[in-house]
Amino acid sequence: MTSRLTAVKELMDLRYQAGSSPIYNAVEATRNILESKGVPTGLHGAYYAFAEEVVQETFSHSGATLNAVISGLKQKYVTAHGLDPTILDEIVKTVIGVLPPY
């Protein structure tokens, strides 16, 4: 089994980097937004979770479907977690490049 894993290690590492770098970039961008807005660090986790979910949805959806899913995610995090919708909009704009019409 070790020789099999050794044979595909390079490909495995490339796929891991390709899959994890968008999430890492989204979390770092979210951190910068939260620190510039003065959000208490105790609330950062919920905003990071939102950013990670947005990235996850971009792997599966695009166009109008992605806009609808992001709109639902935003409502979920505003209603259930009490997060600031303007900060969520900034996170969405940073992660996907545009702010979808809600």
Biopython code that builds the backbone (N, CA, C, O; Angstrom):
import numpy as np
from Bio.PDB.StructureBuilder import StructureBuilder

atoms = [
    (1, "MET", "N", (0.823, -1.193, 0.000)),
    (1, "MET", "CA", (0.000, 0.000, 0.000)),
    (1, "MET", "C", (0.865, 1.254, 0.000)),
    (1, "MET", "O", (0.497, 2.255, -0.615)),
    (2, "THR", "N", (1.986, 1.215, 0.667)),
    (2, "THR", "CA", (2.851, 2.387, 0.737)),
    (2, "THR", "C", (3.369, 2.785, -0.633)),
    (2, "THR", "O", (3.461, 3.975, -0.935)),
    (3, "SER", "N", (3.707, 1.822, -1.459)),
    (3, "SER", "CA", (4.210, 2.159, -2.796)),
    (3, "SER", "C", (3.129, 2.819, -3.635)),
    (3, "SER", "O", (3.435, 3.681, -4.458)),
    (4, "ARG", "N", (1.877, 2.438, -3.447)),
    (4, "ARG", "CA", (0.776, 3.089, -4.166)),
    (4, "ARG", "C", (0.638, 4.548, -3.747)),
    (4, "ARG", "O", (0.518, 5.432, -4.596)),
    (5, "LEU", "N", (0.657, 4.795, -2.465)),
    (5, "LEU", "CA", (0.537, 6.169, -1.982)),
    (5, "LEU", "C", (1.735, 7.009, -2.400)),
    (5, "LEU", "O", (1.587, 8.184, -2.734)),
    (6, "THR", "N", (2.905, 6.416, -2.383)),
    (6, "THR", "CA", (4.106, 7.131, -2.811)),
    (6, "THR", "C", (4.012, 7.494, -4.281)),
    (6, "THR", "O", (4.460, 8.567, -4.683)),
    (7, "ALA", "N", (3.438, 6.619, -5.086)),
    (7, "ALA", "CA", (3.323, 6.859, -6.523)),
    (7, "ALA", "C", (2.394, 8.031, -6.838)),
    (7, "ALA", "O", (2.609, 8.733, -7.825)),
    (8, "VAL", "N", (1.382, 8.251, -6.032)),
    (8, "VAL", "CA", (0.418, 9.319, -6.315)),
    (8, "VAL", "C", (0.569, 10.516, -5.380)),
    (8, "VAL", "O", (-0.259, 11.426, -5.411)),
    (9, "LYS", "N", (1.602, 10.531, -4.559)),
    (9, "LYS", "CA", (1.769, 11.603, -3.577)),
    (9, "LYS", "C", (1.814, 12.976, -4.224)),
    (9, "LYS", "O", (1.172, 13.905, -3.733)),
    (10, "GLU", "N", (2.555, 13.128, -5.314)),
    (10, "GLU", "CA", (2.664, 14.436, -5.959)),
    (10, "GLU", "C", (1.301, 14.917, -6.453)),
    (10, "GLU", "O", (0.939, 16.075, -6.245)),
    (11, "LEU", "N", (0.554, 14.043, -7.097)),
    (11, "LEU", "CA", (-0.784, 14.392, -7.563)),
    (11, "LEU", "C", (-1.706, 14.690, -6.384)),
    (11, "LEU", "O", (-2.503, 15.626, -6.432)),
    (12, "MET", "N", (-1.593, 13.899, -5.340)),
    (12, "MET", "CA", (-2.404, 14.093, -4.141)),
    (12, "MET", "C", (-2.139, 15.470, -3.519)),
    (12, "MET", "O", (-3.073, 16.166, -3.120)),
    (13, "ASP", "N", (-0.876, 15.849, -3.443)),
    (13, "ASP", "CA", (-0.521, 17.150, -2.874)),
    (13, "ASP", "C", (-1.049, 18.293, -3.726)),
    (13, "ASP", "O", (-1.543, 19.285, -3.189)),
    (14, "LEU", "N", (-0.952, 18.170, -5.053)),
    (14, "LEU", "CA", (-1.461, 19.217, -5.945)),
    (14, "LEU", "C", (-2.970, 19.378, -5.802)),
    (14, "LEU", "O", (-3.481, 20.498, -5.776)),
    (15, "ARG", "N", (-3.671, 18.274, -5.709)),
    (15, "ARG", "CA", (-5.129, 18.344, -5.547)),
    (15, "ARG", "C", (-5.508, 18.947, -4.195)),
    (15, "ARG", "O", (-6.473, 19.706, -4.097)),
    (16, "TYR", "N", (-4.755, 18.611, -3.168)),
    (16, "TYR", "CA", (-5.016, 19.187, -1.848)),
    (16, "TYR", "C", (-4.817, 20.700, -1.880)),
    (16, "TYR", "O", (-5.641, 21.446, -1.350)),
    (17, "GLN", "N", (-3.738, 21.152, -2.493)),
    (17, "GLN", "CA", (-3.469, 22.588, -2.577)),
    (17, "GLN", "C", (-4.541, 23.299, -3.386)),
    (17, "GLN", "O", (-4.991, 24.381, -3.008)),
    (18, "ALA", "N", (-4.954, 22.700, -4.497)),
    (18, "ALA", "CA", (-5.986, 23.314, -5.333)),
    (18, "ALA", "C", (-7.315, 23.401, -4.600)),
    (18, "ALA", "O", (-8.057, 24.367, -4.779)),
    (19, "GLY", "N", (-7.620, 22.415, -3.787)),
    (19, "GLY", "CA", (-8.882, 22.414, -3.062)),
    (19, "GLY", "C", (-8.888, 23.268, -1.815)),
    (19, "GLY", "O", (-9.928, 23.810, -1.439)),
    (20, "SER", "N", (-7.746, 23.396, -1.170)),
    (20, "SER", "CA", (-7.721, 24.120, 0.102)),
    (20, "SER", "C", (-7.350, 25.591, -0.037)),
    (20, "SER", "O", (-7.687, 26.382, 0.844)),
    (21, "SER", "N", (-6.681, 25.983, -1.093)),
    (21, "SER", "CA", (-6.253, 27.380, -1.196)),
    (21, "SER", "C", (-7.414, 28.362, -1.326)),
    (21, "SER", "O", (-7.324, 29.443, -0.744)),
    (22, "PRO", "N", (-8.513, 28.064, -2.057)),
    (22, "PRO", "CA", (-9.625, 29.025, -2.062)),
    (22, "PRO", "C", (-10.223, 29.241, -0.673)),
    (22, "PRO", "O", (-10.615, 30.357, -0.333)),
    (23, "ILE", "N", (-10.293, 28.192, 0.119)),
    (23, "ILE", "CA", (-10.844, 28.318, 1.468)),
    (23, "ILE", "C", (-9.905, 29.150, 2.340)),
    (23, "ILE", "O", (-10.352, 30.027, 3.079)),
    (24, "TYR", "N", (-8.619, 28.874, 2.252)),
    (24, "TYR", "CA", (-7.635, 29.645, 3.016)),
    (24, "TYR", "C", (-7.699, 31.121, 2.628)),
    (24, "TYR", "O", (-7.694, 31.992, 3.498)),
    (25, "ASN", "N", (-7.760, 31.404, 1.327)),
    (25, "ASN", "CA", (-7.819, 32.788, 0.861)),
    (25, "ASN", "C", (-9.079, 33.490, 1.357)),
    (25, "ASN", "O", (-9.032, 34.664, 1.725)),
    (26, "ALA", "N", (-10.205, 32.778, 1.369)),
    (26, "ALA", "CA", (-11.456, 33.367, 1.846)),
    (26, "ALA", "C", (-11.385, 33.686, 3.334)),
    (26, "ALA", "O", (-11.857, 34.738, 3.766)),
    (27, "VAL", "N", (-10.804, 32.794, 4.114)),
    (27, "VAL", "CA", (-10.682, 33.031, 5.559)),
    (27, "VAL", "C", (-9.766, 34.220, 5.821)),
    (27, "VAL", "O", (-10.067, 35.054, 6.675)),
    (28, "GLU", "N", (-8.659, 34.309, 5.103)),
    (28, "GLU", "CA", (-7.739, 35.438, 5.290)),
    (28, "GLU", "C", (-8.396, 36.756, 4.881)),
    (28, "GLU", "O", (-8.243, 37.761, 5.575)),
    (29, "ALA", "N", (-9.122, 36.762, 3.768)),
    (29, "ALA", "CA", (-9.820, 37.975, 3.335)),
    (29, "ALA", "C", (-10.889, 38.366, 4.350)),
    (29, "ALA", "O", (-11.072, 39.547, 4.645)),
    (30, "THR", "N", (-11.590, 37.372, 4.881)),
    (30, "THR", "CA", (-12.609, 37.632, 5.898)),
    (30, "THR", "C", (-11.973, 38.205, 7.154)),
    (30, "THR", "O", (-12.517, 39.130, 7.756)),
    (31, "ARG", "N", (-10.837, 37.670, 7.553)),
    (31, "ARG", "CA", (-10.131, 38.192, 8.730)),
    (31, "ARG", "C", (-9.801, 39.670, 8.542)),
    (31, "ARG", "O", (-9.989, 40.471, 9.458)),
    (32, "ASN", "N", (-9.313, 40.032, 7.367)),
    (32, "ASN", "CA", (-8.979, 41.435, 7.098)),
    (32, "ASN", "C", (-10.209, 42.325, 7.178)),
    (32, "ASN", "O", (-10.147, 43.424, 7.730)),
    (33, "ILE", "N", (-11.329, 41.857, 6.631)),
    (33, "ILE", "CA", (-12.575, 42.631, 6.685)),
    (33, "ILE", "C", (-13.016, 42.813, 8.136)),
    (33, "ILE", "O", (-13.352, 43.923, 8.550)),
    (34, "LEU", "N", (-13.014, 41.731, 8.902)),
    (34, "LEU", "CA", (-13.485, 41.790, 10.289)),
    (34, "LEU", "C", (-12.604, 42.690, 11.145)),
    (34, "LEU", "O", (-13.109, 43.442, 11.978)),
    (35, "GLU", "N", (-11.301, 42.618, 10.946)),
    (35, "GLU", "CA", (-10.400, 43.465, 11.726)),
    (35, "GLU", "C", (-10.559, 44.930, 11.350)),
    (35, "GLU", "O", (-10.463, 45.802, 12.214)),
    (36, "SER", "N", (-10.802, 45.214, 10.067)),
    (36, "SER", "CA", (-10.985, 46.610, 9.659)),
    (36, "SER", "C", (-12.309, 47.179, 10.170)),
    (36, "SER", "O", (-12.428, 48.388, 10.368)),
    (37, "LYS", "N", (-13.306, 46.312, 10.384)),
    (37, "LYS", "CA", (-14.612, 46.750, 10.892)),
    (37, "LYS", "C", (-14.684, 46.743, 12.414)),
    (37, "LYS", "O", (-15.670, 47.209, 12.984)),
    (38, "GLY", "N", (-13.657, 46.222, 13.082)),
    (38, "GLY", "CA", (-13.650, 46.191, 14.539)),
    (38, "GLY", "C", (-14.573, 45.151, 15.147)),
    (38, "GLY", "O", (-15.069, 45.337, 16.258)),
    (39, "VAL", "N", (-14.809, 44.063, 14.436)),
    (39, "VAL", "CA", (-15.668, 42.993, 14.950)),
    (39, "VAL", "C", (-14.915, 42.252, 16.055)),
    (39, "VAL", "O", (-13.752, 41.898, 15.867)),
    (40, "PRO", "N", (-15.553, 42.010, 17.203)),
    (40, "PRO", "CA", (-14.888, 41.288, 18.289)),
    (40, "PRO", "C", (-14.454, 39.887, 17.839)),
    (40, "PRO", "O", (-15.156, 39.224, 17.075)),
    (41, "THR", "N", (-13.303, 39.457, 18.319)),
    (41, "THR", "CA", (-12.764, 38.171, 17.883)),
    (41, "THR", "C", (-13.662, 36.992, 18.247)),
    (41, "THR", "O", (-13.600, 35.948, 17.597)),
    (42, "GLY", "N", (-14.470, 37.137, 19.243)),
    (42, "GLY", "CA", (-15.394, 36.068, 19.612)),
    (42, "GLY", "C", (-16.448, 35.787, 18.555)),
    (42, "GLY", "O", (-17.044, 34.710, 18.541)),
    (43, "LEU", "N", (-16.680, 36.751, 17.670)),
    (43, "LEU", "CA", (-17.660, 36.570, 16.600)),
    (43, "LEU", "C", (-17.026, 36.137, 15.283)),
    (43, "LEU", "O", (-17.743, 35.829, 14.331)),
    (44, "HIS", "N", (-15.711, 36.109, 15.211)),
    (44, "HIS", "CA", (-15.033, 35.800, 13.952)),
    (44, "HIS", "C", (-15.402, 34.419, 13.420)),
    (44, "HIS", "O", (-15.554, 34.244, 12.211)),
    (45, "GLY", "N", (-15.546, 33.451, 14.295)),
    (45, "GLY", "CA", (-15.802, 32.076, 13.864)),
    (45, "GLY", "C", (-17.038, 31.938, 12.995)),
    (45, "GLY", "O", (-17.018, 31.210, 12.002)),
    (46, "ALA", "N", (-18.108, 32.623, 13.351)),
    (46, "ALA", "CA", (-19.339, 32.544, 12.559)),
    (46, "ALA", "C", (-19.138, 33.166, 11.181)),
    (46, "ALA", "O", (-19.656, 32.653, 10.189)),
    (47, "TYR", "N", (-18.392, 34.265, 11.115)),
    (47, "TYR", "CA", (-18.110, 34.891, 9.819)),
    (47, "TYR", "C", (-17.209, 33.996, 8.966)),
    (47, "TYR", "O", (-17.398, 33.907, 7.753)),
    (48, "TYR", "N", (-16.237, 33.337, 9.586)),
    (48, "TYR", "CA", (-15.377, 32.401, 8.845)),
    (48, "TYR", "C", (-16.208, 31.245, 8.295)),
    (48, "TYR", "O", (-16.011, 30.813, 7.159)),
    (49, "ALA", "N", (-17.132, 30.753, 9.105)),
    (49, "ALA", "CA", (-17.996, 29.654, 8.658)),
    (49, "ALA", "C", (-18.824, 30.084, 7.451)),
    (49, "ALA", "O", (-19.000, 29.313, 6.508)),
    (50, "PHE", "N", (-19.330, 31.315, 7.481)),
    (50, "PHE", "CA", (-20.089, 31.837, 6.344)),
    (50, "PHE", "C", (-19.213, 31.884, 5.098)),
    (50, "PHE", "O", (-19.624, 31.429, 4.031)),
    (51, "ALA", "N", (-18.006, 32.433, 5.228)),
    (51, "ALA", "CA", (-17.099, 32.532, 4.082)),
    (51, "ALA", "C", (-16.765, 31.152, 3.526)),
    (51, "ALA", "O", (-16.716, 30.966, 2.310)),
    (52, "GLU", "N", (-16.538, 30.191, 4.406)),
    (52, "GLU", "CA", (-16.222, 28.836, 3.952)),
    (52, "GLU", "C", (-17.404, 28.199, 3.231)),
    (52, "GLU", "O", (-17.214, 27.476, 2.254)),
    (53, "GLU", "N", (-18.622, 28.459, 3.702)),
    (53, "GLU", "CA", (-19.803, 27.928, 3.017)),
    (53, "GLU", "C", (-19.974, 28.564, 1.648)),
    (53, "GLU", "O", (-20.358, 27.888, 0.694)),
    (54, "VAL", "N", (-19.692, 29.865, 1.541)),
    (54, "VAL", "CA", (-19.780, 30.533, 0.238)),
    (54, "VAL", "C", (-18.792, 29.897, -0.738)),
    (54, "VAL", "O", (-19.150, 29.603, -1.878)),
    (55, "VAL", "N", (-17.559, 29.686, -0.297)),
    (55, "VAL", "CA", (-16.563, 29.045, -1.164)),
    (55, "VAL", "C", (-17.022, 27.648, -1.548)),
    (55, "VAL", "O", (-16.905, 27.255, -2.709)),
    (56, "GLN", "N", (-17.536, 26.908, -0.602)),
    (56, "GLN", "CA", (-18.005, 25.549, -0.873)),
    (56, "GLN", "C", (-19.080, 25.562, -1.963)),
    (56, "GLN", "O", (-19.078, 24.703, -2.844)),
    (57, "GLU", "N", (-19.984, 26.519, -1.908)),
    (57, "GLU", "CA", (-21.053, 26.595, -2.908)),
    (57, "GLU", "C", (-20.518, 26.986, -4.282)),
    (57, "GLU", "O", (-21.085, 26.587, -5.299)),
    (58, "THR", "N", (-19.432, 27.762, -4.327)),
    (58, "THR", "CA", (-18.864, 28.129, -5.631)),
    (58, "THR", "C", (-18.242, 26.925, -6.327)),
    (58, "THR", "O", (-18.078, 26.938, -7.547)),
    (59, "PHE", "N", (-17.894, 25.889, -5.574)),
    (59, "PHE", "CA", (-17.379, 24.668, -6.197)),
    (59, "PHE", "C", (-18.488, 23.924, -6.943)),
    (59, "PHE", "O", (-18.210, 23.195, -7.895)),
    (60, "SER", "N", (-19.740, 24.103, -6.520)),
    (60, "SER", "CA", (-20.849, 23.322, -7.065)),
    (60, "SER", "C", (-21.804, 24.112, -7.946)),
    (60, "SER", "O", (-22.446, 23.537, -8.824)),
    (61, "HIS", "N", (-21.911, 25.421, -7.729)),
    (61, "HIS", "CA", (-22.938, 26.204, -8.409)),
    (61, "HIS", "C", (-22.338, 27.428, -9.083)),
    (61, "HIS", "O", (-21.220, 27.844, -8.781)),
    (62, "SER", "N", (-23.116, 27.995, -10.009)),
    (62, "SER", "CA", (-22.731, 29.255, -10.649)),
    (62, "SER", "C", (-23.998, 29.968, -11.103)),
    (62, "SER", "O", (-25.088, 29.397, -11.071)),
    (63, "GLY", "N", (-23.845, 31.210, -11.525)),
    (63, "GLY", "CA", (-24.961, 31.970, -12.072)),
    (63, "GLY", "C", (-26.082, 32.212, -11.082)),
    (63, "GLY", "O", (-25.857, 32.492, -9.905)),
    (64, "ALA", "N", (-27.313, 32.094, -11.604)),
    (64, "ALA", "CA", (-28.501, 32.382, -10.795)),
    (64, "ALA", "C", (-28.632, 31.417, -9.617)),
    (64, "ALA", "O", (-29.096, 31.802, -8.543)),
    (65, "THR", "N", (-28.227, 30.179, -9.817)),
    (65, "THR", "CA", (-28.306, 29.204, -8.724)),
    (65, "THR", "C", (-27.394, 29.604, -7.578)),
    (65, "THR", "O", (-27.789, 29.548, -6.414)),
    (66, "LEU", "N", (-26.171, 30.009, -7.906)),
    (66, "LEU", "CA", (-25.236, 30.455, -6.870)),
    (66, "LEU", "C", (-25.785, 31.679, -6.148)),
    (66, "LEU", "O", (-25.685, 31.774, -4.925)),
    (67, "ASN", "N", (-26.364, 32.617, -6.895)),
    (67, "ASN", "CA", (-26.944, 33.809, -6.275)),
    (67, "ASN", "C", (-28.044, 33.435, -5.285)),
    (67, "ASN", "O", (-28.110, 33.990, -4.188)),
    (68, "ALA", "N", (-28.906, 32.494, -5.669)),
    (68, "ALA", "CA", (-29.998, 32.074, -4.787)),
    (68, "ALA", "C", (-29.464, 31.378, -3.537)),
    (68, "ALA", "O", (-29.956, 31.607, -2.432)),
    (69, "VAL", "N", (-28.463, 30.533, -3.717)),
    (69, "VAL", "CA", (-27.888, 29.817, -2.575)),
    (69, "VAL", "C", (-27.225, 30.795, -1.616)),
    (69, "VAL", "O", (-27.390, 30.683, -0.401)),
    (70, "ILE", "N", (-26.478, 31.754, -2.154)),
    (70, "ILE", "CA", (-25.805, 32.742, -1.301)),
    (70, "ILE", "C", (-26.826, 33.608, -0.573)),
    (70, "ILE", "O", (-26.630, 33.960, 0.590)),
    (71, "SER", "N", (-27.907, 33.950, -1.253)),
    (71, "SER", "CA", (-28.963, 34.721, -0.599)),
    (71, "SER", "C", (-29.534, 33.950, 0.591)),
    (71, "SER", "O", (-29.768, 34.521, 1.656)),
    (72, "GLY", "N", (-29.756, 32.657, 0.402)),
    (72, "GLY", "CA", (-30.248, 31.822, 1.499)),
    (72, "GLY", "C", (-29.250, 31.709, 2.640)),
    (72, "GLY", "O", (-29.624, 31.764, 3.811)),
    (73, "LEU", "N", (-27.971, 31.551, 2.288)),
    (73, "LEU", "CA", (-26.932, 31.488, 3.323)),
    (73, "LEU", "C", (-26.886, 32.787, 4.124)),
    (73, "LEU", "O", (-26.768, 32.774, 5.350)),
    (74, "LYS", "N", (-26.980, 33.899, 3.413)),
    (74, "LYS", "CA", (-26.927, 35.197, 4.097)),
    (74, "LYS", "C", (-28.091, 35.316, 5.079)),
    (74, "LYS", "O", (-27.896, 35.723, 6.225)),
    (75, "GLN", "N", (-29.293, 34.965, 4.639)),
    (75, "GLN", "CA", (-30.452, 35.037, 5.527)),
    (75, "GLN", "C", (-30.281, 34.123, 6.737)),
    (75, "GLN", "O", (-30.643, 34.485, 7.856)),
    (76, "LYS", "N", (-29.728, 32.941, 6.500)),
    (76, "LYS", "CA", (-29.500, 31.998, 7.601)),
    (76, "LYS", "C", (-28.567, 32.594, 8.645)),
    (76, "LYS", "O", (-28.845, 32.517, 9.842)),
    (77, "TYR", "N", (-27.467, 33.187, 8.202)),
    (77, "TYR", "CA", (-26.484, 33.716, 9.149)),
    (77, "TYR", "C", (-26.963, 35.009, 9.813)),
    (77, "TYR", "O", (-26.571, 35.302, 10.943)),
    (78, "VAL", "N", (-27.795, 35.777, 9.134)),
    (78, "VAL", "CA", (-28.351, 36.985, 9.757)),
    (78, "VAL", "C", (-29.391, 36.592, 10.801)),
    (78, "VAL", "O", (-29.383, 37.106, 11.920)),
    (79, "THR", "N", (-30.282, 35.681, 10.430)),
    (79, "THR", "CA", (-31.378, 35.298, 11.316)),
    (79, "THR", "C", (-30.916, 34.408, 12.474)),
    (79, "THR", "O", (-31.222, 34.682, 13.635)),
    (80, "ALA", "N", (-30.185, 33.353, 12.155)),
    (80, "ALA", "CA", (-29.830, 32.367, 13.175)),
    (80, "ALA", "C", (-28.657, 32.794, 14.045)),
    (80, "ALA", "O", (-28.599, 32.447, 15.225)),
    (81, "HIS", "N", (-27.721, 33.547, 13.470)),
    (81, "HIS", "CA", (-26.502, 33.884, 14.210)),
    (81, "HIS", "C", (-26.375, 35.375, 14.530)),
    (81, "HIS", "O", (-25.460, 35.782, 15.246)),
    (82, "GLY", "N", (-27.290, 36.185, 14.000)),
    (82, "GLY", "CA", (-27.283, 37.610, 14.303)),
    (82, "GLY", "C", (-26.107, 38.375, 13.717)),
    (82, "GLY", "O", (-25.668, 39.367, 14.299)),
    (83, "LEU", "N", (-25.589, 37.932, 12.576)),
    (83, "LEU", "CA", (-24.443, 38.609, 11.969)),
    (83, "LEU", "C", (-24.886, 39.832, 11.176)),
    (83, "LEU", "O", (-26.035, 39.923, 10.744)),
    (84, "ASP", "N", (-23.975, 40.753, 10.994)),
    (84, "ASP", "CA", (-24.236, 42.004, 10.289)),
    (84, "ASP", "C", (-24.330, 41.742, 8.784)),
    (84, "ASP", "O", (-23.368, 41.254, 8.192)),
    (85, "PRO", "N", (-25.480, 42.060, 8.145)),
    (85, "PRO", "CA", (-25.632, 41.778, 6.712)),
    (85, "PRO", "C", (-24.676, 42.566, 5.821)),
    (85, "PRO", "O", (-24.295, 42.082, 4.755)),
    (86, "THR", "N", (-24.280, 43.770, 6.235)),
    (86, "THR", "CA", (-23.353, 44.538, 5.394)),
    (86, "THR", "C", (-21.965, 43.900, 5.381)),
    (86, "THR", "O", (-21.280, 43.921, 4.359)),
    (87, "ILE", "N", (-21.556, 43.339, 6.504)),
    (87, "ILE", "CA", (-20.264, 42.637, 6.546)),
    (87, "ILE", "C", (-20.350, 41.352, 5.727)),
    (87, "ILE", "O", (-19.398, 40.997, 5.033)),
    (88, "LEU", "N", (-21.478, 40.656, 5.803)),
    (88, "LEU", "CA", (-21.653, 39.449, 4.990)),
    (88, "LEU", "C", (-21.594, 39.788, 3.506)),
    (88, "LEU", "O", (-21.020, 39.037, 2.718)),
    (89, "ASP", "N", (-22.190, 40.925, 3.121)),
    (89, "ASP", "CA", (-22.118, 41.358, 1.720)),
    (89, "ASP", "C", (-20.677, 41.600, 1.289)),
    (89, "ASP", "O", (-20.288, 41.229, 0.182)),
    (90, "GLU", "N", (-19.892, 42.217, 2.152)),
    (90, "GLU", "CA", (-18.478, 42.450, 1.832)),
    (90, "GLU", "C", (-17.725, 41.141, 1.664)),
    (90, "GLU", "O", (-16.882, 41.009, 0.777)),
    (91, "ILE", "N", (-18.032, 40.186, 2.513)),
    (91, "ILE", "CA", (-17.381, 38.877, 2.418)),
    (91, "ILE", "C", (-17.742, 38.213, 1.092)),
    (91, "ILE", "O", (-16.871, 37.683, 0.402)),
    (92, "VAL", "N", (-19.020, 38.241, 0.740)),
    (92, "VAL", "CA", (-19.457, 37.646, -0.527)),
    (92, "VAL", "C", (-18.762, 38.323, -1.698)),
    (92, "VAL", "O", (-18.267, 37.656, -2.606)),
    (93, "LYS", "N", (-18.727, 39.648, -1.671)),
    (93, "LYS", "CA", (-18.093, 40.394, -2.766)),
    (93, "LYS", "C", (-16.610, 40.048, -2.876)),
    (93, "LYS", "O", (-16.079, 39.946, -3.982)),
    (94, "THR", "N", (-15.952, 39.872, -1.760)),
    (94, "THR", "CA", (-14.532, 39.524, -1.768)),
    (94, "THR", "C", (-14.312, 38.098, -2.258)),
    (94, "THR", "O", (-13.371, 37.837, -3.008)),
    (95, "VAL", "N", (-15.167, 37.182, -1.844)),
    (95, "VAL", "CA", (-14.971, 35.766, -2.182)),
    (95, "VAL", "C", (-15.305, 35.472, -3.641)),
    (95, "VAL", "O", (-14.533, 34.798, -4.324)),
    (96, "ILE", "N", (-16.452, 35.970, -4.134)),
    (96, "ILE", "CA", (-16.841, 35.626, -5.505)),
    (96, "ILE", "C", (-16.613, 36.757, -6.497)),
    (96, "ILE", "O", (-16.765, 36.559, -7.703)),
    (97, "GLY", "N", (-16.252, 37.930, -6.011)),
    (97, "GLY", "CA", (-15.908, 39.028, -6.909)),
    (97, "GLY", "C", (-17.029, 40.000, -7.207)),
    (97, "GLY", "O", (-16.771, 41.123, -7.639)),
    (98, "VAL", "N", (-18.265, 39.596, -6.988)),
    (98, "VAL", "CA", (-19.415, 40.474, -7.225)),
    (98, "VAL", "C", (-20.422, 40.263, -6.106)),
    (98, "VAL", "O", (-20.400, 39.253, -5.403)),
    (99, "LEU", "N", (-21.298, 41.235, -5.963)),
    (99, "LEU", "CA", (-22.374, 41.112, -4.986)),
    (99, "LEU", "C", (-23.640, 40.725, -5.744)),
    (99, "LEU", "O", (-24.137, 41.522, -6.540)),
    (100, "PRO", "N", (-24.171, 39.537, -5.523)),
    (100, "PRO", "CA", (-25.356, 39.117, -6.268)),
    (100, "PRO", "C", (-26.575, 39.943, -5.885)),
    (100, "PRO", "O", (-26.681, 40.410, -4.751)),
    (101, "PRO", "N", (-27.499, 40.125, -6.830)),
    (101, "PRO", "CA", (-28.735, 40.841, -6.484)),
    (101, "PRO", "C", (-29.591, 39.974, -5.569)),
    (101, "PRO", "O", (-29.847, 38.808, -5.869)),
    (102, "TYR", "N", (-30.025, 40.537, -4.468)),
    (102, "TYR", "CA", (-30.835, 39.767, -3.522)),
    (102, "TYR", "C", (-32.288, 40.054, -3.759)),
    (102, "TYR", "O", (-33.147, 39.507, -3.068)),
]
sb = StructureBuilder()
sb.init_structure("model")
sb.init_model(0)
sb.init_chain("A")
sb.init_seg("    ")
for serial, (resi, resn, name, xyz) in enumerate(atoms, 1):
    if name == "N":
        sb.init_residue(resn, " ", resi, " ")
    sb.init_atom(name, np.array(xyz, "f"), 0.0, 1.0, " ", f" {name:<3s}", serial, name[0])
structure = sb.get_structure()
